[in-house]
Structure formats: structure tokens, C-alpha cells
Amino acid sequence: MNTRNSMSKIFTAAAAAALALSAGATYADITTGLVLDWTMNQSTGTTVVNSAPGGSSADNGTVNTASDTAWVPDAPGGGYALQLNTTGGPAQSGYVSTSGSSDVALSTYTLSCWMNLDYVPPSSNGATNPGLFNSRFNGGHTDIQIENASTSTAGYARGVHADIGSSSGYITTGADAAYQFYPHTWYLITYAVQTGSVDIYVNGVLAKSYADGGTAPLLEAGGFNVGSGAGSGTAVFLPAAIADFTIYNRVLSSSDVAQLYNSAIPEPATLGLMAVMGAGLPLIGRKRRRASY
């Protein structure tokens, strides 16, 4: 991946918001209610540790098909990310799985993950979209998909699609948001779900909000995958790098979600100093999200 170009686009999207904050601003809360945190800030191994304070080791992740994955130093907040499906094409089969604990059996939750596509999922895949998150294989009814390109010549994936529900059925099969996801660019995708509403954010900004008639639970213990979708065939696997996959046991506020995004770019004071020095944004040092709790 082109790290320099990717980070330039992140800074361009967020620099104005970051500069508007003072160096001494009170940050929103992105630690309370955190039950699963796969920072993926590691460079080796097939176990993705749940580093949430007091989090269950049952929520550790397992890297599947290690030969089709790689740890790469390209995470949006610094450190490493997990590159899925390094072989590409018909051989791709890399994803992360967990058995899931009662900590993630939630009726109210926020789910968030950074994603960087290697290429645009083609329109030829039809209705089969690659999955960012999937619990449907174990009887659950929740999955989040990256929608394929709308045409064979489109240079971007056309948005996110989610089916949300429990083993008793779906509360919605259309929690969608149109968005142009270009390859080699990091995006933070966030779903905040509770009985009565689903809010979808991209890069810390509300992209779509839905009302629903939901019933608990919406997530269930029993396992889920990150990086593969429902159905069969290679088209369900996500051709992307992923980083900082998190689950909260509460709905994050809009300011919380904005901070979750902005925490992966430099502090405002650093931005201002570098601007005075005439340095380009892509050269600014990055800080790791949630370096300490």
C-alpha cells in the first residue's frame, strides 16, 4: 500500500476539524464501555489479543489462513495493521475469527473498524459483497458488508450495507450508507446500534441514521468473523488491511465517534507547529490511538 498517499488523504479530510480544537480541549470519551479492542498493533503471530481493560480472553481473535495475511506497518494511528488476502484473486481466504464471550452479547453497542481496500470489489460479484463483520454463520443475524462497485469501470466501492438482528430474526436488512471508498485509503467505519435506531459513521461523521423496531440482543455470544461475509465463495472475503477493531457496550455519541477518528491523526498543537515550520501534512508524525487507558 502507498502509506504516504493514504495518510495524506486522512489528514486532508480531518485537518480542518483537528485545527479547530485547542491544544487543551477536553476530549470525548472513547474508553468507557470498551469491551473488545483489537488494536492489531503487532508484527507477528496468529492471535489478535483483546486489549480492552478487563476484556475477556475469549474475545481474542484468531488469524485464519495465515499464508493469505500479513502484518504491515501502515495503521492510521501508527504501528501495524493486518493485511487480509495478500494473494488476491480466487485464492483469497484470510480473515479473523473469535468464539465470542458474553461481553459481546449486547442489545446496545458501537462497532468500529479501520479499513484500507487493496482494490475495488468488482461489480461482477453481483449481490455478494465482501464482509467487514459477520455473525450469520453461527445463527446470528448481523453482518456489515462493503458494497461492490456499481459498474465495471467505477473506481470505488459504493458504500456499506448491514443486516442487523439476533437469532430470532432481523430488525433491519437495509442499514446502508452510500459512500465512495477508494483503494489505498484508510476509512473508519462505525455502527452505533440500539433498540430504535442505527447510526452509521464514516471517518467520524454521521453518514446515515435509521429508525428500527429492534429487540435485544443484537449481537450474541457464539462467535463472529472480521474480514469475511455471509455466503460462500471468494467474493465474501475483504481485500483490505484492517486495524483497531473495537466493540463498546454503549452507543457512542457523535463527539465520541469524531474523537475515535481524530485520535488517529496528530494533536492540534503539533499540526499548528508543523504548519508554522512549513512542513507538509503527510510528513507529520502520527500517534497511536489509545496508547494508554
Phi, psi and omega in degrees: 000152178273092185299317184297315180293319180299313182289329177301319181291323177298313182296320181299320182288331189245351187300319182297317179293321182292319181292337180287342179276143174278159182298333181259018183295149175279121183281154174290171186267112177239024177240323181297129178085004180285115183249339177220129181217101173263090180293331182060023180275064180220168185239002183200168174098168180243009175248126176258111189281136172282107184261013176296139180303121181074009182290154183280138176291342175295344178262011169297152179257155176242126177282119180263143184056067184301332180291346181249021178223165178203144173274126185233141182277068187218021182292148184295337177257015186095165181081203189257159171230165178258115177276119179265146171059059181290337180280331180067183176058209187288349184270355189293139182197021182271137177196174178242137180232158173213151178284335176079137178248179178294342179298332183254013172272087195235141172265341177230128184197163168235130180239132186215146179203140170277141183218141178222103183292140173280323178207167183280125175302124191286154178296337180295345176288349177065230183277356180270106180261147174293146186260136170272321181216143182205122172243009186286340183292340184251021179096354176283176183227033180236130172206153177235128185238152171262120187285139180299164174302148183284333178221169182292341182255357181295139183264015183208153169287149194261009175145192177244149177226139178222141166252129185232130179180195179230186181297342179275352177137176182277145167262338173202145173241020182216042176277079190246156172215126176287134179197145180266103178264111181267151177295157174061034179219133179279137175227142174257118180252128185225130173244123176249115192235133172209167178301116179110342182202151173227121178248132182244126180241145170232125182054042174079003183242135180298122180260329181195146177228137181233149167264144176216169179251049191293156172230146182283156351274158177260329166246152183224147172296147180132359170110151173203165178243149171239122181103005173217151184250187178284159179095195183230170179093165185288341183293345182278346183273139186275119179274078189202165165266146179230154179204155173050060174275124185227152170228130175249150178268026177209165174275118176290144175287168178298324178289326175297313182295320177299319179292325177302321177286309185293339181289352178264007176240170184297155174300145180306322180297321179293319178301314182296318180297315181293325179297318179297324181282351178083016180282150177282146181305318182298343183268356183288138178294147183254155176246147182282134179297138177050057178298332177212160182249000000 
